[in-house]
Amino acid sequence: MEDNTIFYNTDKIKPFYAIKIFEKGKKIDPTGKNTIHLSLGEPASSLPKKLLDQVSKKLLKIKIGYTESIGLLELRNAIVKHYLNRYKIEINVGQVAVTSGASASILLSLLSLFKKGDTLAIVSPGYPCYSNILKALNIKVHIIYTNIKNNFDIEVSQIQKLPKYIKGIILSSPSNPTGATINKKLLQEINNICLEKNIIIISDEIYQGINYEIKSKEESLLSFNSNGIVINSFSKYFLMTGWRLGWIISNEDHIKEVSKLAMNLYLSPSSISQYTAIQTFNYYHYFDDIVKSYIRKRDFLIQRLPEIGFKKFFVPNGAFYFYIDVSNFTKNSYKFCEKMVEDINVTVAPGVDFDEKNGNSYIRISFAGSEKDLKEGINRIGRWL
Ligand SMILES: Cc1ncc(COP(=O)(O)O)c(C=O)c1O
């Protein structure tokens, strides 16, 4: 009999090194007064005060209870409208599940679609939790390498050559750590090949809305593949990292499976966060202004990075990261980041998180924080190098 059991395998999970560096910064400087964190993808800005006041008033009047396992109907309806209004994409509410962050969306998708021994393709450099979760679930990982010379683009031939046993692929656009985006034509080509090869695409679109290139703006797998699995979140564009809320769009049958899993794993996503999230769709102008501030910080880094000695880096099309070649300075990106926080109280993320093969030559700087911190952090790094 086929053994479909999934045994969790935490031994195989590596730490998230960016978080280790972040925590080291907190340990060295517990008050946090002298430390500048450029390591995490965490927007400095908060939700608008007016929105928070509105939600607080509501929370005083209602009971904060569990919600449906896949989230409040009102929020799921708001997400349907969001796709229609912003992206002209029609979905129905049965295709939406609200989850505890995109992190839960990733886990629920993998648990519901794949089994122990399957192989999934992921892109490197990429978000480290994909390979860590896959390995923990005893799902095998096939890595598609991209590189700076090629603007971190996936090549169509890499998808064409995927072995027959590949069951799924996780795409992420805009990408963490590079900020590279998959343009419409390429996404369409990848989608066609995957449909032919019976490869399920999980498209992580958590940085949607944070785009700098008009041409590559706002692509969603949902535009061409109504059966694709799309993951998104309130963490980035909507500034709600700590509220822990994300969503999955998939076909209705799959959402039923996700619902069963969610109700057993964590009952429901946080109700307080959901009441808040419903209101965010009335504040696009506020979030779009924050994206404009990212454009200013991106321009600042394009100018300042070469001045302080970082000559080779990728200019992001989306998200809020610069992926920087530091091979002139180190052969070990984790040690480099450790020394940086010890010497000058600045945290950045080591490339080894994102790419096991070439990551020791890279660091990732996040420009999601405040302009003031970014300028001071970059000055300190410049003097230190
Ligand atoms: C590509 C990507 N996917 C998923 C996540 C997890 O996001 P969430 O805060 O919604 O769990 C992150 C967080 O940085 C990310 O960069």
The ligand as a MOL file (V3000), in Angstrom:
LIG
                    3D

  0  0  0     0  0            999 V3000
M  V30 BEGIN CTAB
M  V30 COUNTS 16 16 0 0 0
M  V30 BEGIN ATOM
M  V30 1 C 7.7010 35.8060 -0.4850 0
M  V30 2 C 7.0540 35.7410 0.8610 0
M  V30 3 N 6.0380 34.8860 1.0560 0
M  V30 4 C 5.4360 34.7850 2.2530 0
M  V30 5 C 5.8440 35.5450 3.3410 0
M  V30 6 C 5.1130 35.4120 4.6560 0
M  V30 7 O 4.2590 36.5000 4.8670 0
M  V30 8 P 3.1510 36.6230 5.9940 0
M  V30 9 O 3.5890 37.7350 6.9010 0
M  V30 10 O 1.8840 36.9850 5.2810 0
M  V30 11 O 3.0440 35.3240 6.6960 0
M  V30 12 C 6.9040 36.4540 3.1830 0
M  V30 13 C 7.3630 37.2800 4.3090 0
M  V30 14 O 8.2670 38.0770 4.2320 0
M  V30 15 C 7.5260 36.5520 1.9090 0
M  V30 16 O 8.5400 37.3930 1.6790 0
M  V30 END ATOM
M  V30 BEGIN BOND
M  V30 1 1 1 2
M  V30 2 1 2 3
M  V30 3 2 2 15
M  V30 4 2 3 4
M  V30 5 1 4 5
M  V30 6 1 5 6
M  V30 7 2 5 12
M  V30 8 1 6 7
M  V30 9 1 7 8
M  V30 10 2 8 9
M  V30 11 1 8 10
M  V30 12 1 8 11
M  V30 13 1 12 13
M  V30 14 1 12 15
M  V30 15 2 13 14
M  V30 16 1 15 16
M  V30 END BOND
M  V30 END CTAB
M  END
